[in-house]
Amino acid sequence: MCNIENENDYSPAVMNWLDAFPGDLTCALQIWYEGLGGMGTPSPAEIAAIEEALAKADGWEPAGDVRYEKMGIQKSIKRTTPKTIDNNGHIMVQHMFKLGSLLKAPDGKVYKVMLSEVYNLRCFEVKDNNLVGGMIKIDPTSDFAKSLVEV
Amino acid sequence: MTEKITHSICVGGPIAIHTEDGVIRRIRPIVFDDNDPKGWVIKARGKEYTPFRKASPAFIAMTEKNRAYSYDRIRYPMIREDFVETPDGMDRKTENRGKSGYRRASWDEALGLVAREIERIQGTYGKESVTAITSSHHSWGLLGYKLSAFARFFRMLGYTQILDNPDSWEGFHWGAPHTYGYYWRLGGPEGFDLLEDALQNVETMVMWSHDPDTTRGGYAGNESTMWRHWLDDMGVQFIYIDPFNNFSAVKQADKWFGPRPGTETALCEGIAYVWLSEGLYDKEYIAKHAHRFDEWENYILGRGVDQTPKTPAWCESETGIPAADIKALARRWATTKTMGGSGLRGGFGGVARTANGTEFSRVMVQLFAMQGMGKPGQNMWVGTTGAPIDYNFWFGGYSDPLSQIANQPIADVTAVNSVTQKLYRPNLPDAILNGHYEWYGEGFCGGGLDLQFTRHIYPEPGCNPVHMFWRYGGTFMGTMLDTNKWVRMYRSPELQFVVNQDIHFHGEARFADVVLPACTNLERYDIGEFCNSGNSGYQSHSQTGCSWQVVVFQDKAIEPLWESRSDFWIFAQVAERLGWGDKFTENRDELGWCKRFWEKSDLCEKISWEDFTKKGYYVAGVPEERERHYGFRWFAEEYPCDTPNHKHFQEEGKLGTFTGKFEFVSESLLYYAPHDEARTPIATYKHSWEGHHSIKADKYPFHLISPHPRFDYHTQHNSSTPWLWEIPENRKYINGNPYLIARIHPEKAEAKGIKEGDLVRLFNERGSVLCVARVTYRCEKNTIHAYGSSGIYNPVKPGDTSMDIGGCVNILTPGRLIGSMVPGMAPNSTLIDIEKYEGEIPEGQMFEHKLDAVAKSADPEAETCMDIISGHGFESIQAKARELYLNKQKEATK
């Protein structure tokens, strides 16, 4: 466990972890394990204390119940402005282009991200809720990629 | 004589097919021409390595001709002779399934009956009352393989889906993700570019429960065989650990260790003890990347709850391997750059299919973590994956949702199953026979750790049980466990109607009410890539197990034999009779669907459809200045993950565990299943519920291990290809029956009065199987080795739970799951006894006679299999070719 001066106030440790966290979405359970070095399942009081700290976090907002592949459904918060590069300036392709997300181009076309890996971004155009046309390759570092807005 | 050359792929790899006058004459590997790209080059230790300019399929691929013309082909639609289409589904003499004969039916009669039964059963009991499942393998091709046409039909129909279990690597799937994540790779490690890493850096290979020349990286044929020879030639030491000194080990092992089956986790712990007590591990790496390591260390050193140090001496008492050897193994592993793992891609192996499989898999990962997994020359990699690849070329594999005709974008409309009720494959008989079954998990839980713990109840509240079962391809009699419970299931009146759609008259087809003859993929159109099981599903990018990335247009070499038809055609015909044929086909024929896979992938940018179908294949070259994304290096060297098929948290530098580190105490297990008796938070060696510490061992003292077969691919080839039975290591004819070989150690054989070549009975309380003894020092003393997945299931009394003479050793394996919360199979936790068989030798049961009899009684004019082959001049073609060859030889020697 990290040093917590006041065992009922997780705020400083939580804020430190959030500052360093390169992702956009998190929950109390993730912070328990990754941020506070928690071992074993946290008690309801410990979760409540972390959530209390999260509620005060600047630059973050409630995201409701979200399913995590690791931890199942958790009450979550998300960054108000998503991060696309990590703290060392590395591009994070999957953070920019989330699998299954819909992206809108300046010309109004909407694309669904079907593959988001190693600078290998693949989409299909979406028309009337259907995937149409051929598979489209997009260079995630291109101007076109930068112009895409998540719908 | 007009010769035509077409191409196809089977589970053994890509092939070229020569046909003359409509008869397949020969099968050969595809040899690349000058227009195909250059092979990759790996520079290592002063040499350059590049692959042969041909695809290297497995020998089973060369039997595809035999498989097509096999004696046991299902030639016509058939209906069980005593089946009566009662209006309420009762009184159908289901107890006769498996022993009744069949009458020939027209397609119209058979399809009409199937459609009427679907309508009756779903109309009476609801959509959920129909269930269906494919085998693990049928016929390669994105259109016809298991997740495409089948899935489209049944999702459109609405049915109770049967969840697949990861039957080849259970322990890695249910265990390893709790140590290092990779649940999206179903527990397997990532092997990207590790061939180059190994050639440049590795000094020792630990091949645990691994017989790569037999299991061939899954579907990769012999592509990686040469890689392992390269490593051998450069002096890399190979250590094989397997209760059977397997076929790869005998030619390559510098040292073979044969632990007693079920004790492999103890051996891992013994190795860890040496490392911990001698300081032979990467302390810096562990300090940075491991979670709760000290608690595990305490357990190993005897400071934990059990107060038992896992010393080499302790380890020897469990495994039978001398303590000195264990120390030597541990020291060699730790002091040289070592790669290794278990089974065909490093996260497989028969050891993962034991009662202790999850714990072995977790400790295996922990051992590699202790040596700095991901650093150059230090990784989980077993010489069967990780060839250079063009990461920017995309063509789908069969598990990719993007490459299935059930889904957009291949289909215009995605097919969605309206039924939420599920069943679970290994326990399907229990669910049918008991009317109730509960289990955890979604089968293949690639979608998340949480999905291992979802709870299912059958029948789902508000749903009815199933009353119709449609089996598609292959036979579970040889691949699922406790075969006799499947026999009991089929005889149950709960299953009012059973359909079997298959190419060959496998053991399971004989339990159906209606048998629908499918054709091989040499008789229909399809498209597929060599060894590509999916770039996002399963253990992704398995095509890196090949030296070449080859996409094949699977052209029709011959017309469907007899009255067999393509799987797509069969489903389309039933859909037509149910009133939604056009929706199913979207007005495309099979060639039209194949073209969709071309136009929805990168293939359409590389080669035109016309050129592709004319040439028959496309080889995706690897750029000279290629990208490299070494598996796990990102984690070891702490940069954002750059390997394909990664997760967003890997970009944040974390593993897929709760803490993002290697968990030596699993937080996910503490969170989801703190009382799981099979997967404890600290992975530990546990006595098997069926092992040498069991009371049962007094009565049944031998461990049966039944690994993946060398002379087959699941049940695909062995049953249909009699010349494979002439291989003495595979089968031996006695009284006209090809008995499977069972191997026994000479000391034990002598004690039992068994000699080489004797008929022996393998038996336990579940049943008995007659085999032929091979007495060999290649077996660990307490082990009987007989390959699993027998394609032949031949009970002496058909339809009964009687002695088998086909080699279906799964009659003996336990139906019990690994644990109450671990729904994996454990065929290699089987205790049996063996005796020389001195009873009456059963009559030979050659299928061709039975089938010919069925066909002849239905239609006296019907041709037999041999009639048809001879009728097409096949034998005279062969004779002419032989004469030409002999003449050439004569000329050459003059």
Interface residues (C-beta under 8 A of the other chain):
Chain A: F21 P22 G23 L29 Y33 E34 M39 G40 T41 R67 Y68 E69 K70 M71 G72 D86 H90 M92 V93 Q94 H95 K98 M114 L115 E117 V118 N120 R122 F124 N130 L131 V132 G133 G134 M135 K137
Chain B: G181 Y183 W184 R292 Y391 N392 W394 L402 Q408 P409 D412 V413 G447 G448 L449 D450 N535 S536 E599 K600 S601 D602 C604 E627 H629 Y639 P640 D642 T643 P644 N645 H646 K647 H648 F649 E651 E652 G653 K654 G656 T657 F658 T659 G660 V665 E667 S668 L670 Y671 P674
